[in-house]
């Protein structure tokens, strides 16, 4: 089950429809173009187990490249299109990409990034001609549209932000299994969420994120049609559900919030009755928001908790959630354990670190220490979240051990901004963390100890924010800066960040929204 199957059985069926341009890619076109690129890469020395990188906004050609890699036994690294050149070059060098794919829109940033990437031998623009890049369509045109003789399954190699301040690649082992082998996401989409070849899937999020990329490709394994939004807009999203009779979709809670904030007349004028399953993940959903969504769309809202690491999967449907309000579900893949600071199992209702047992193994690329720290002595692995189980085995998340910020469904580790801001000549000490945000869940806050409190001012606040944005993607940078005479540090140098963070969360019963 993969696009090559449907290129034979239903060649003219739409595999992808881009929301705004309405550009339709049939299964035959998806199969043919990905085959051509697969031959192109192989002919140019990109072999099984090698890595390619993709840096682009949501364009239909994205899938030509991901499927070329997937059917060639390659790793493919999807890079956030919001990153700066230095952030892009770090990921490209860290993953060891041999080939790099970008878009015309991102080619300027890409060109600057690749100046620092000597290991990249092939550079392509997927959707046009661009200075410094080969035109992918022109270059692949002469290659055969038939499958490779030795097709095998590859894998994504995606990056999550790291606690050391640099993103880390999550590397899952490639088994080089026969093409068409069932994948866990495909089985979840079909088995748990009821998707079939007749399903219409609406994907509103950037394809460089794990869930949108994996679920959309899983829909193409099932033989359904994926509507891909170039950018999320709440009214456009609702109109697409009506226009295409969408049956399945996956969102982040921020999207729920933006739809609920529409005027009721705008929000309810679209027919959403075709929806059979709405999946949400990536960030906790506030209880009142989810209650309103279930009231509006009915008990078709499904939640899951998992990570790019694939080390476990916890899920619940609407009825289970209504009986256990605030839960993220029960484990469907990997047994959940809640452990205290000494690594001992705690009782139901007591918070501790969430560990998974018996699911997928993974490693953080080029970081054996981080890989080792994600496991305990029994081999169970954790994403660093804090939570508890109730008496029925449902999991509730209450905090994050690593101070990771989730803003609009995007994971942000504050160390990157801290490491940058401390280099500013007017900054003596700094702490960055998440504070409550009514729409995004959390926003990035910096608390700075300036070299002199005489410098503390709105002007310095804007100077620091601008400084941060010159070097990091804007979503990683603080939205606001507060100033303190001295940050709470132990004589050993340890920063008691929680003392600062708790001031902003004092009205909340849990430290995660």
FENTA-V915740 format. One line per field, one symbol per residue. psi: psi as a letter, one per 20 degrees, with the letter a starting at -180 (. if undefined). burial: # if it has 16 or more other ideal C-beta (glycine too) atoms within 10 Angstrom, else .. A space follows every 50 residues. Layout:
# FENTA-V915740
psi=???
burial=???
This chain:
# FENTA-V915740
psi=orhhgihghmhjqphpppggikpporhggggghhgghggggghkjorpir pqqpnraoqhighgghhgghjjkrqpopppiiqrghhghggghgikphqp parghjhggggggihjmiioipoqphjapqpiqqoggghihiqqjqqqhl prpbqqnqpqqqiiiqqppooqppilrppippqghghgggghjkqaiiqo poojrpiiqggggghghhhhhhjapppopgqppgggghhhgggjlphqqp rqhhhgghghiqqhhghjiqojiiphpppqahqqppghghghghhgirlj ppqqprrhhkiropqqagggghimpiqiaqphopppqoqahjjqprrpip qappqqpjbqqrqopkmhghghiiqaiijqqqijqparqahjjppppirp hjjqpookjppppihghghghiipijphqqpprqrqphgigqqpppppor hpihiprhghghghggggiihqqhiiqqhqpqqqhpqnqqhiippmhhhg hhhijhiphqkp.
burial=####.##.....#######.....##################...#...# ###################################.############## #######.###.##..#..#.######..#..##.##.##..#...##.. #############..#######.#....#...####.###.##.#...## #############################..###..##.##..#.##### #########.......#....#..#.##########..##..##..#..# ##################.##..#.#########.####........... #######.##.####.#...#..#.....##########....####### .#################.##..#..#.#########..########### .....#...##..##.##..###.####..####..#.........#..# #..##.....###
